[in-house]
């Protein structure tokens, strides 16, 4: 896998666990994903972000970017901008 750029936390500052789902009502991460984030590799962070995208779509909380197909860069390293 090509090197991924640093992936920022998906936290949006609305930190409250939903007792029904066990997920944060703001970012939709589980407590395990929240705890894991700080020490996670960018590859793992990418996996979590993709799970969050699927959860937002399933919950009807989508943006235009959630509905666009994702393209992965091939070969080489990603340049930071």
PyMOL Python script that loads the backbone (N, CA, C, O; Angstrom):
from pymol import cmd

cmd.read_pdbstr("""\
ATOM      1  N   UNK A   1       0.850  -1.176   0.000  1.00  0.00           N
ATOM      2  CA  UNK A   1       0.000   0.000   0.000  1.00  0.00           C
ATOM      3  C   UNK A   1       0.891   1.232   0.000  1.00  0.00           C
ATOM      4  O   UNK A   1       1.888   1.278   0.720  1.00  0.00           O
ATOM      5  N   UNK A   2       0.538   2.227  -0.800  1.00  0.00           N
ATOM      6  CA  UNK A   2       1.284   3.476  -0.836  1.00  0.00           C
ATOM      7  C   UNK A   2       1.158   4.169   0.514  1.00  0.00           C
ATOM      8  O   UNK A   2       0.176   3.991   1.236  1.00  0.00           O
ATOM      9  N   UNK A   3       2.169   4.957   0.834  1.00  0.00           N
ATOM     10  CA  UNK A   3       2.136   5.677   2.104  1.00  0.00           C
ATOM     11  C   UNK A   3       0.965   6.665   2.100  1.00  0.00           C
ATOM     12  O   UNK A   3       0.766   7.407   1.138  1.00  0.00           O
ATOM     13  N   UNK A   4       0.207   6.660   3.174  1.00  0.00           N
ATOM     14  CA  UNK A   4      -0.934   7.556   3.300  1.00  0.00           C
ATOM     15  C   UNK A   4      -0.507   8.842   3.994  1.00  0.00           C
ATOM     16  O   UNK A   4       0.396   8.817   4.831  1.00  0.00           O
ATOM     17  N   UNK A   5      -1.138   9.966   3.662  1.00  0.00           N
ATOM     18  CA  UNK A   5      -0.851  11.194   4.407  1.00  0.00           C
ATOM     19  C   UNK A   5      -1.400  11.058   5.823  1.00  0.00           C
ATOM     20  O   UNK A   5      -2.208  10.170   6.092  1.00  0.00           O
ATOM     21  N   UNK A   6      -0.967  11.933   6.728  1.00  0.00           N
ATOM     22  CA  UNK A   6      -1.510  11.896   8.084  1.00  0.00           C
ATOM     23  C   UNK A   6      -3.011  12.110   8.030  1.00  0.00           C
ATOM     24  O   UNK A   6      -3.499  13.029   7.371  1.00  0.00           O
ATOM     25  N   UNK A   7      -3.729  11.260   8.723  1.00  0.00           N
ATOM     26  CA  UNK A   7      -5.189  11.335   8.734  1.00  0.00           C
ATOM     27  C   UNK A   7      -5.610  11.948  10.060  1.00  0.00           C
ATOM     28  O   UNK A   7      -5.340  11.380  11.118  1.00  0.00           O
ATOM     29  N   UNK A   8      -6.273  13.112  10.015  1.00  0.00           N
ATOM     30  CA  UNK A   8      -6.676  13.769  11.267  1.00  0.00           C
ATOM     31  C   UNK A   8      -7.837  13.039  11.940  1.00  0.00           C
ATOM     32  O   UNK A   8      -8.557  12.266  11.307  1.00  0.00           O
ATOM     33  N   UNK A   9      -7.997  13.297  13.207  1.00  0.00           N
ATOM     34  CA  UNK A   9      -9.089  12.701  13.969  1.00  0.00           C
ATOM     35  C   UNK A   9     -10.435  13.109  13.382  1.00  0.00           C
ATOM     36  O   UNK A   9     -10.611  14.258  12.975  1.00  0.00           O
ATOM     37  N   UNK A  10     -11.380  12.183  13.335  1.00  0.00           N
ATOM     38  CA  UNK A  10     -12.710  12.513  12.839  1.00  0.00           C
ATOM     39  C   UNK A  10     -13.592  13.188  13.902  1.00  0.00           C
ATOM     40  O   UNK A  10     -14.762  13.469  13.644  1.00  0.00           O
ATOM     41  N   UNK A  11     -13.038  13.447  15.086  1.00  0.00           N
ATOM     42  CA  UNK A  11     -13.802  14.089  16.156  1.00  0.00           C
ATOM     43  C   UNK A  11     -14.325  15.441  15.679  1.00  0.00           C
ATOM     44  O   UNK A  11     -13.593  16.230  15.084  1.00  0.00           O
ATOM     45  N   UNK A  12     -15.612  15.694  15.952  1.00  0.00           N
ATOM     46  CA  UNK A  12     -16.201  16.986  15.583  1.00  0.00           C
ATOM     47  C   UNK A  12     -16.600  17.792  16.816  1.00  0.00           C
ATOM     48  O   UNK A  12     -17.325  18.781  16.706  1.00  0.00           O
ATOM     49  N   UNK A  13     -16.130  17.373  17.982  1.00  0.00           N
ATOM     50  CA  UNK A  13     -16.363  18.119  19.208  1.00  0.00           C
ATOM     51  C   UNK A  13     -17.732  17.914  19.836  1.00  0.00           C
ATOM     52  O   UNK A  13     -18.102  18.641  20.758  1.00  0.00           O
ATOM     53  N   UNK A  14     -18.478  16.951  19.360  1.00  0.00           N
ATOM     54  CA  UNK A  14     -19.766  16.594  19.967  1.00  0.00           C
ATOM     55  C   UNK A  14     -19.564  15.204  20.563  1.00  0.00           C
ATOM     56  O   UNK A  14     -19.889  14.192  19.941  1.00  0.00           O
ATOM     57  N   UNK A  15     -19.026  15.175  21.767  1.00  0.00           N
ATOM     58  CA  UNK A  15     -18.594  13.915  22.368  1.00  0.00           C
ATOM     59  C   UNK A  15     -19.616  13.411  23.371  1.00  0.00           C
ATOM     60  O   UNK A  15     -19.630  13.835  24.527  1.00  0.00           O
ATOM     61  N   UNK A  16     -20.466  12.509  22.922  1.00  0.00           N
ATOM     62  CA  UNK A  16     -21.481  11.903  23.778  1.00  0.00           C
ATOM     63  C   UNK A  16     -21.763  10.503  23.250  1.00  0.00           C
ATOM     64  O   UNK A  16     -22.090  10.323  22.077  1.00  0.00           O
ATOM     65  N   UNK A  17     -21.633   9.520  24.127  1.00  0.00           N
ATOM     66  CA  UNK A  17     -21.892   8.151  23.703  1.00  0.00           C
ATOM     67  C   UNK A  17     -23.388   7.880  23.660  1.00  0.00           C
ATOM     68  O   UNK A  17     -24.119   8.193  24.600  1.00  0.00           O
ATOM     69  N   UNK A  18     -23.820   7.304  22.572  1.00  0.00           N
ATOM     70  CA  UNK A  18     -25.206   6.893  22.404  1.00  0.00           C
ATOM     71  C   UNK A  18     -25.350   5.529  23.072  1.00  0.00           C
ATOM     72  O   UNK A  18     -24.729   4.563  22.629  1.00  0.00           O
ATOM     73  N   UNK A  19     -26.158   5.430  24.129  1.00  0.00           N
ATOM     74  CA  UNK A  19     -26.270   4.144  24.828  1.00  0.00           C
ATOM     75  C   UNK A  19     -26.837   3.026  23.963  1.00  0.00           C
ATOM     76  O   UNK A  19     -26.545   1.855  24.202  1.00  0.00           O
ATOM     77  N   UNK A  20     -27.632   3.365  22.973  1.00  0.00           N
ATOM     78  CA  UNK A  20     -28.236   2.339  22.116  1.00  0.00           C
ATOM     79  C   UNK A  20     -27.211   1.693  21.193  1.00  0.00           C
ATOM     80  O   UNK A  20     -27.263   0.488  20.949  1.00  0.00           O
ATOM     81  N   UNK A  21     -26.271   2.501  20.675  1.00  0.00           N
ATOM     82  CA  UNK A  21     -25.304   1.973  19.708  1.00  0.00           C
ATOM     83  C   UNK A  21     -23.911   1.774  20.297  1.00  0.00           C
ATOM     84  O   UNK A  21     -23.114   1.008  19.754  1.00  0.00           O
ATOM     85  N   UNK A  22     -23.610   2.460  21.408  1.00  0.00           N
ATOM     86  CA  UNK A  22     -22.271   2.395  21.982  1.00  0.00           C
ATOM     87  C   UNK A  22     -21.270   3.219  21.191  1.00  0.00           C
ATOM     88  O   UNK A  22     -20.059   3.055  21.344  1.00  0.00           O
ATOM     89  N   UNK A  23     -21.781   4.110  20.343  1.00  0.00           N
ATOM     90  CA  UNK A  23     -20.918   4.951  19.511  1.00  0.00           C
ATOM     91  C   UNK A  23     -21.078   6.408  19.900  1.00  0.00           C
ATOM     92  O   UNK A  23     -22.097   6.808  20.465  1.00  0.00           O
ATOM     93  N   UNK A  24     -20.056   7.197  19.590  1.00  0.00           N
ATOM     94  CA  UNK A  24     -20.128   8.632  19.809  1.00  0.00           C
ATOM     95  C   UNK A  24     -21.183   9.203  18.865  1.00  0.00           C
ATOM     96  O   UNK A  24     -21.195   8.883  17.676  1.00  0.00           O
ATOM     97  N   UNK A  25     -22.062  10.043  19.390  1.00  0.00           N
ATOM     98  CA  UNK A  25     -23.106  10.613  18.539  1.00  0.00           C
ATOM     99  C   UNK A  25     -22.554  11.674  17.598  1.00  0.00           C
ATOM    100  O   UNK A  25     -23.223  12.041  16.632  1.00  0.00           O
ATOM    101  N   UNK A  26     -21.354  12.175  17.854  1.00  0.00           N
ATOM    102  CA  UNK A  26     -20.736  13.153  16.964  1.00  0.00           C
ATOM    103  C   UNK A  26     -19.995  12.504  15.809  1.00  0.00           C
ATOM    104  O   UNK A  26     -20.373  12.673  14.650  1.00  0.00           O
ATOM    105  N   UNK A  27     -18.933  11.756  16.125  1.00  0.00           N
ATOM    106  CA  UNK A  27     -18.077  11.190  15.066  1.00  0.00           C
ATOM    107  C   UNK A  27     -18.460   9.769  14.664  1.00  0.00           C
ATOM    108  O   UNK A  27     -17.997   9.270  13.638  1.00  0.00           O
ATOM    109  N   UNK A  28     -19.293   9.120  15.456  1.00  0.00           N
ATOM    110  CA  UNK A  28     -19.792   7.770  15.197  1.00  0.00           C
ATOM    111  C   UNK A  28     -18.758   6.660  15.431  1.00  0.00           C
ATOM    112  O   UNK A  28     -18.955   5.525  14.996  1.00  0.00           O
ATOM    113  N   UNK A  29     -17.648   6.995  16.127  1.00  0.00           N
ATOM    114  CA  UNK A  29     -16.684   5.946  16.468  1.00  0.00           C
ATOM    115  C   UNK A  29     -17.136   5.203  17.719  1.00  0.00           C
ATOM    116  O   UNK A  29     -17.844   5.751  18.563  1.00  0.00           O
ATOM    117  N   UNK A  30     -16.713   3.941  17.823  1.00  0.00           N
ATOM    118  CA  UNK A  30     -16.931   3.171  19.041  1.00  0.00           C
ATOM    119  C   UNK A  30     -15.897   3.616  20.067  1.00  0.00           C
ATOM    120  O   UNK A  30     -14.922   4.282  19.719  1.00  0.00           O
ATOM    121  N   UNK A  31     -16.104   3.253  21.322  1.00  0.00           N
ATOM    122  CA  UNK A  31     -15.117   3.611  22.345  1.00  0.00           C
ATOM    123  C   UNK A  31     -13.771   2.961  22.034  1.00  0.00           C
ATOM    124  O   UNK A  31     -12.725   3.555  22.297  1.00  0.00           O
ATOM    125  N   UNK A  32     -13.783   1.762  21.484  1.00  0.00           N
ATOM    126  CA  UNK A  32     -12.542   1.096  21.103  1.00  0.00           C
ATOM    127  C   UNK A  32     -11.800   1.845  20.010  1.00  0.00           C
ATOM    128  O   UNK A  32     -10.577   1.978  20.062  1.00  0.00           O
ATOM    129  N   UNK A  33     -12.536   2.335  19.023  1.00  0.00           N
ATOM    130  CA  UNK A  33     -11.915   3.099  17.932  1.00  0.00           C
ATOM    131  C   UNK A  33     -11.366   4.427  18.433  1.00  0.00           C
ATOM    132  O   UNK A  33     -10.312   4.879  17.984  1.00  0.00           O
ATOM    133  N   UNK A  34     -12.086   5.055  19.369  1.00  0.00           N
ATOM    134  CA  UNK A  34     -11.607   6.310  19.948  1.00  0.00           C
ATOM    135  C   UNK A  34     -10.312   6.071  20.713  1.00  0.00           C
ATOM    136  O   UNK A  34      -9.350   6.822  20.555  1.00  0.00           O
ATOM    137  N   UNK A  35     -10.281   5.030  21.541  1.00  0.00           N
ATOM    138  CA  UNK A  35      -9.093   4.710  22.328  1.00  0.00           C
ATOM    139  C   UNK A  35      -7.913   4.318  21.445  1.00  0.00           C
ATOM    140  O   UNK A  35      -6.766   4.636  21.760  1.00  0.00           O
ATOM    141  N   UNK A  36      -8.186   3.641  20.363  1.00  0.00           N
ATOM    142  CA  UNK A  36      -7.150   3.153  19.452  1.00  0.00           C
ATOM    143  C   UNK A  36      -6.537   4.264  18.605  1.00  0.00           C
ATOM    144  O   UNK A  36      -5.377   4.155  18.210  1.00  0.00           O
ATOM    145  N   UNK A  37      -7.276   5.320  18.318  1.00  0.00           N
ATOM    146  CA  UNK A  37      -6.902   6.324  17.331  1.00  0.00           C
ATOM    147  C   UNK A  37      -5.498   6.889  17.538  1.00  0.00           C
ATOM    148  O   UNK A  37      -4.721   6.942  16.584  1.00  0.00           O
ATOM    149  N   UNK A  38      -5.153   7.307  18.740  1.00  0.00           N
ATOM    150  CA  UNK A  38      -3.873   7.967  18.999  1.00  0.00           C
ATOM    151  C   UNK A  38      -2.660   7.136  18.607  1.00  0.00           C
ATOM    152  O   UNK A  38      -1.665   7.686  18.137  1.00  0.00           O
ATOM    153  N   UNK A  39      -2.725   5.839  18.788  1.00  0.00           N
ATOM    154  CA  UNK A  39      -1.595   4.972  18.469  1.00  0.00           C
ATOM    155  C   UNK A  39      -1.743   4.212  17.165  1.00  0.00           C
ATOM    156  O   UNK A  39      -0.900   3.381  16.830  1.00  0.00           O
ATOM    157  N   UNK A  40      -2.807   4.490  16.427  1.00  0.00           N
ATOM    158  CA  UNK A  40      -3.079   3.745  15.193  1.00  0.00           C
ATOM    159  C   UNK A  40      -2.200   4.213  14.039  1.00  0.00           C
ATOM    160  O   UNK A  40      -1.852   5.390  13.943  1.00  0.00           O
ATOM    161  N   UNK A  41      -1.851   3.283  13.173  1.00  0.00           N
ATOM    162  CA  UNK A  41      -1.128   3.626  11.951  1.00  0.00           C
ATOM    163  C   UNK A  41      -2.085   4.357  11.012  1.00  0.00           C
ATOM    164  O   UNK A  41      -3.302   4.295  11.191  1.00  0.00           O
ATOM    165  N   UNK A  42      -1.541   5.040  10.022  1.00  0.00           N
ATOM    166  CA  UNK A  42      -2.406   5.703   9.048  1.00  0.00           C
ATOM    167  C   UNK A  42      -3.251   4.698   8.284  1.00  0.00           C
ATOM    168  O   UNK A  42      -4.371   5.017   7.884  1.00  0.00           O
ATOM    169  N   UNK A  43      -2.740   3.491   8.073  1.00  0.00           N
ATOM    170  CA  UNK A  43      -3.524   2.465   7.386  1.00  0.00           C
ATOM    171  C   UNK A  43      -4.750   2.098   8.218  1.00  0.00           C
ATOM    172  O   UNK A  43      -5.849   1.960   7.682  1.00  0.00           O
ATOM    173  N   UNK A  44      -4.558   1.940   9.537  1.00  0.00           N
ATOM    174  CA  UNK A  44      -5.682   1.608  10.417  1.00  0.00           C
ATOM    175  C   UNK A  44      -6.643   2.785  10.510  1.00  0.00           C
ATOM    176  O   UNK A  44      -7.859   2.594  10.514  1.00  0.00           O
ATOM    177  N   UNK A  45      -6.107   4.005  10.585  1.00  0.00           N
ATOM    178  CA  UNK A  45      -6.966   5.184  10.622  1.00  0.00           C
ATOM    179  C   UNK A  45      -7.824   5.253   9.353  1.00  0.00           C
ATOM    180  O   UNK A  45      -9.006   5.594   9.414  1.00  0.00           O
ATOM    181  N   UNK A  46      -7.232   4.932   8.226  1.00  0.00           N
ATOM    182  CA  UNK A  46      -7.970   4.916   6.964  1.00  0.00           C
ATOM    183  C   UNK A  46      -9.120   3.910   7.039  1.00  0.00           C
ATOM    184  O   UNK A  46     -10.233   4.197   6.596  1.00  0.00           O
ATOM    185  N   UNK A  47      -8.845   2.726   7.603  1.00  0.00           N
ATOM    186  CA  UNK A  47      -9.888   1.708   7.754  1.00  0.00           C
ATOM    187  C   UNK A  47     -11.037   2.232   8.624  1.00  0.00           C
ATOM    188  O   UNK A  47     -12.211   2.045   8.304  1.00  0.00           O
ATOM    189  N   UNK A  48     -10.673   2.891   9.730  1.00  0.00           N
ATOM    190  CA  UNK A  48     -11.705   3.428  10.626  1.00  0.00           C
ATOM    191  C   UNK A  48     -12.524   4.494   9.908  1.00  0.00           C
ATOM    192  O   UNK A  48     -13.751   4.500  10.012  1.00  0.00           O
ATOM    193  N   UNK A  49     -11.871   5.391   9.185  1.00  0.00           N
ATOM    194  CA  UNK A  49     -12.568   6.446   8.456  1.00  0.00           C
ATOM    195  C   UNK A  49     -13.536   5.841   7.435  1.00  0.00           C
ATOM    196  O   UNK A  49     -14.632   6.366   7.241  1.00  0.00           O
ATOM    197  N   UNK A  50     -13.149   4.758   6.789  1.00  0.00           N
ATOM    198  CA  UNK A  50     -14.040   4.106   5.833  1.00  0.00           C
ATOM    199  C   UNK A  50     -15.254   3.497   6.543  1.00  0.00           C
ATOM    200  O   UNK A  50     -16.371   3.549   6.027  1.00  0.00           O
ATOM    201  N   UNK A  51     -15.029   2.917   7.733  1.00  0.00           N
ATOM    202  CA  UNK A  51     -16.150   2.390   8.519  1.00  0.00           C
ATOM    203  C   UNK A  51     -17.105   3.516   8.906  1.00  0.00           C
ATOM    204  O   UNK A  51     -18.324   3.348   8.867  1.00  0.00           O
ATOM    205  N   UNK A  52     -16.541   4.664   9.281  1.00  0.00           N
ATOM    206  CA  UNK A  52     -17.369   5.805   9.669  1.00  0.00           C
ATOM    207  C   UNK A  52     -18.202   6.289   8.492  1.00  0.00           C
ATOM    208  O   UNK A  52     -19.366   6.654   8.656  1.00  0.00           O
ATOM    209  N   UNK A  53     -17.610   6.290   7.315  1.00  0.00           N
ATOM    210  CA  UNK A  53     -18.338   6.686   6.099  1.00  0.00           C
ATOM    211  C   UNK A  53     -19.538   5.766   5.879  1.00  0.00           C
ATOM    212  O   UNK A  53     -20.637   6.229   5.577  1.00  0.00           O
ATOM    213  N   UNK A  54     -19.317   4.467   6.032  1.00  0.00           N
ATOM    214  CA  UNK A  54     -20.411   3.497   5.875  1.00  0.00           C
ATOM    215  C   UNK A  54     -21.493   3.729   6.928  1.00  0.00           C
ATOM    216  O   UNK A  54     -22.682   3.640   6.624  1.00  0.00           O
ATOM    217  N   UNK A  55     -21.086   4.027   8.166  1.00  0.00           N
ATOM    218  CA  UNK A  55     -22.056   4.277   9.233  1.00  0.00           C
ATOM    219  C   UNK A  55     -22.864   5.543   8.961  1.00  0.00           C
ATOM    220  O   UNK A  55     -24.076   5.567   9.177  1.00  0.00           O
ATOM    221  N   UNK A  56     -22.192   6.600   8.484  1.00  0.00           N
ATOM    222  CA  UNK A  56     -22.915   7.842   8.167  1.00  0.00           C
ATOM    223  C   UNK A  56     -23.934   7.600   7.064  1.00  0.00           C
ATOM    224  O   UNK A  56     -25.068   8.073   7.150  1.00  0.00           O
ATOM    225  N   UNK A  57     -23.541   6.872   6.034  1.00  0.00           N
ATOM    226  CA  UNK A  57     -24.460   6.573   4.932  1.00  0.00           C
ATOM    227  C   UNK A  57     -25.655   5.764   5.449  1.00  0.00           C
ATOM    228  O   UNK A  57     -26.799   6.062   5.104  1.00  0.00           O
ATOM    229  N   UNK A  58     -25.397   4.746   6.271  1.00  0.00           N
ATOM    230  CA  UNK A  58     -26.475   3.913   6.810  1.00  0.00           C
ATOM    231  C   UNK A  58     -27.414   4.721   7.702  1.00  0.00           C
ATOM    232  O   UNK A  58     -28.610   4.437   7.769  1.00  0.00           O
ATOM    233  N   UNK A  59     -26.868   5.735   8.392  1.00  0.00           N
ATOM    234  CA  UNK A  59     -27.675   6.553   9.294  1.00  0.00           C
ATOM    235  C   UNK A  59     -28.316   7.741   8.586  1.00  0.00           C
ATOM    236  O   UNK A  59     -29.077   8.489   9.199  1.00  0.00           O
ATOM    237  N   UNK A  60     -28.013   7.921   7.294  1.00  0.00           N
ATOM    238  CA  UNK A  60     -28.567   9.047   6.551  1.00  0.00           C
ATOM    239  C   UNK A  60     -27.892  10.369   6.883  1.00  0.00           C
ATOM    240  O   UNK A  60     -28.465  11.430   6.639  1.00  0.00           O
ATOM    241  N   UNK A  61     -26.696  10.323   7.429  1.00  0.00           N
ATOM    242  CA  UNK A  61     -25.940  11.531   7.789  1.00  0.00           C
ATOM    243  C   UNK A  61     -24.792  11.698   6.799  1.00  0.00           C
ATOM    244  O   UNK A  61     -23.627  11.518   7.155  1.00  0.00           O
ATOM    245  N   UNK A  62     -25.115  12.033   5.585  1.00  0.00           N
ATOM    246  CA  UNK A  62     -24.106  12.067   4.533  1.00  0.00           C
ATOM    247  C   UNK A  62     -23.869  13.469   3.997  1.00  0.00           C
ATOM    248  O   UNK A  62     -24.719  14.355   4.083  1.00  0.00           O
ATOM    249  N   UNK A  63     -22.691  13.628   3.448  1.00  0.00           N
ATOM    250  CA  UNK A  63     -22.357  14.836   2.713  1.00  0.00           C
ATOM    251  C   UNK A  63     -22.085  14.423   1.271  1.00  0.00           C
ATOM    252  O   UNK A  63     -22.050  13.233   0.959  1.00  0.00           O
ATOM    253  N   UNK A  64     -21.894  15.395   0.402  1.00  0.00           N
ATOM    254  CA  UNK A  64     -21.581  15.076  -0.992  1.00  0.00           C
ATOM    255  C   UNK A  64     -20.328  14.215  -1.086  1.00  0.00           C
ATOM    256  O   UNK A  64     -20.257  13.301  -1.907  1.00  0.00           O
ATOM    257  N   UNK A  65     -19.335  14.508  -0.241  1.00  0.00           N
ATOM    258  CA  UNK A  65     -18.082  13.742  -0.313  1.00  0.00           C
ATOM    259  C   UNK A  65     -18.276  12.290   0.113  1.00  0.00           C
ATOM    260  O   UNK A  65     -17.549  11.413  -0.355  1.00  0.00           O
ATOM    261  N   UNK A  66     -19.236  12.021   0.988  1.00  0.00           N
ATOM    262  CA  UNK A  66     -19.507  10.634   1.384  1.00  0.00           C
ATOM    263  C   UNK A  66     -20.033   9.812   0.226  1.00  0.00           C
ATOM    264  O   UNK A  66     -19.819   8.601   0.171  1.00  0.00           O
ATOM    265  N   UNK A  67     -20.715  10.457  -0.691  1.00  0.00           N
ATOM    266  CA  UNK A  67     -21.353   9.727  -1.786  1.00  0.00           C
ATOM    267  C   UNK A  67     -20.463   9.567  -3.012  1.00  0.00           C
ATOM    268  O   UNK A  67     -20.784   8.793  -3.914  1.00  0.00           O
ATOM    269  N   UNK A  68     -19.344  10.294  -3.053  1.00  0.00           N
ATOM    270  CA  UNK A  68     -18.410  10.147  -4.183  1.00  0.00           C
ATOM    271  C   UNK A  68     -17.576   8.891  -3.999  1.00  0.00           C
ATOM    272  O   UNK A  68     -17.195   8.563  -2.876  1.00  0.00           O
ATOM    273  N   UNK A  69     -17.287   8.188  -5.079  1.00  0.00           N
ATOM    274  CA  UNK A  69     -16.399   7.021  -4.970  1.00  0.00           C
ATOM    275  C   UNK A  69     -15.006   7.471  -4.570  1.00  0.00           C
ATOM    276  O   UNK A  69     -14.557   8.551  -4.953  1.00  0.00           O
ATOM    277  N   UNK A  70     -14.332   6.646  -3.805  1.00  0.00           N
ATOM    278  CA  UNK A  70     -12.976   6.945  -3.365  1.00  0.00           C
ATOM    279  C   UNK A  70     -11.987   6.375  -4.356  1.00  0.00           C
ATOM    280  O   UNK A  70     -12.155   5.258  -4.847  1.00  0.00           O
ATOM    281  N   UNK A  71     -10.964   7.140  -4.644  1.00  0.00           N
ATOM    282  CA  UNK A  71      -9.881   6.658  -5.510  1.00  0.00           C
ATOM    283  C   UNK A  71      -8.626   6.541  -4.682  1.00  0.00           C
ATOM    284  O   UNK A  71      -8.285   7.450  -3.925  1.00  0.00           O
ATOM    285  N   UNK A  72      -7.949   5.442  -4.820  1.00  0.00           N
ATOM    286  CA  UNK A  72      -6.693   5.217  -4.122  1.00  0.00           C
ATOM    287  C   UNK A  72      -5.561   5.551  -5.059  1.00  0.00           C
ATOM    288  O   UNK A  72      -5.610   5.220  -6.244  1.00  0.00           O
ATOM    289  N   UNK A  73      -4.551   6.199  -4.544  1.00  0.00           N
ATOM    290  CA  UNK A  73      -3.368   6.483  -5.353  1.00  0.00           C
ATOM    291  C   UNK A  73      -2.611   5.193  -5.577  1.00  0.00           C
ATOM    292  O   UNK A  73      -2.544   4.332  -4.700  1.00  0.00           O
ATOM    293  N   UNK A  74      -2.045   5.073  -6.756  1.00  0.00           N
ATOM    294  CA  UNK A  74      -1.287   3.862  -7.081  1.00  0.00           C
ATOM    295  C   UNK A  74       0.183   4.183  -7.132  1.00  0.00           C
ATOM    296  O   UNK A  74       0.606   5.167  -7.739  1.00  0.00           O
ATOM    297  N   UNK A  75       0.965   3.325  -6.478  1.00  0.00           N
ATOM    298  CA  UNK A  75       2.414   3.446  -6.520  1.00  0.00           C
ATOM    299  C   UNK A  75       2.934   4.735  -5.917  1.00  0.00           C
ATOM    300  O   UNK A  75       2.160   5.662  -5.674  1.00  0.00           O
ATOM    301  N   UNK A  76       4.229   4.808  -5.673  1.00  0.00           N
ATOM    302  CA  UNK A  76       4.852   6.012  -5.150  1.00  0.00           C
ATOM    303  C   UNK A  76       4.350   6.360  -3.774  1.00  0.00           C
ATOM    304  O   UNK A  76       3.680   5.563  -3.119  1.00  0.00           O
ATOM    305  N   UNK A  77       4.682   7.564  -3.341  1.00  0.00           N
ATOM    306  CA  UNK A  77       4.243   8.027  -2.055  1.00  0.00           C
ATOM    307  C   UNK A  77       3.320   9.227  -2.228  1.00  0.00           C
ATOM    308  O   UNK A  77       3.416   9.968  -3.206  1.00  0.00           O
ATOM    309  N   UNK A  78       2.458   9.398  -1.296  1.00  0.00           N
ATOM    310  CA  UNK A  78       1.537  10.546  -1.365  1.00  0.00           C
ATOM    311  C   UNK A  78       2.274  11.797  -0.931  1.00  0.00           C
ATOM    312  O   UNK A  78       3.021  11.778   0.048  1.00  0.00           O
ATOM    313  N   UNK A  79       2.067  12.878  -1.653  1.00  0.00           N
ATOM    314  CA  UNK A  79       2.717  14.121  -1.264  1.00  0.00           C
ATOM    315  C   UNK A  79       1.780  14.912  -0.378  1.00  0.00           C
ATOM    316  O   UNK A  79       0.571  14.936  -0.607  1.00  0.00           O
ATOM    317  N   UNK A  80       2.332  15.555   0.626  1.00  0.00           N
ATOM    318  CA  UNK A  80       1.511  16.358   1.530  1.00  0.00           C
ATOM    319  C   UNK A  80       1.225  17.718   0.924  1.00  0.00           C
ATOM    320  O   UNK A  80       2.081  18.313   0.268  1.00  0.00           O
ATOM    321  N   UNK A  81       0.015  18.202   1.150  1.00  0.00           N
ATOM    322  CA  UNK A  81      -0.340  19.538   0.653  1.00  0.00           C
ATOM    323  C   UNK A  81      -0.830  20.373   1.773  1.00  0.00           C
ATOM    324  O   UNK A  81      -1.181  21.535   1.569  1.00  0.00           O
TER     325      UNK A  81
END
""", "prot")
cmd.dss("prot")
cmd.show_as("cartoon", "prot")
cmd.util.cbc("prot")
cmd.orient("prot")
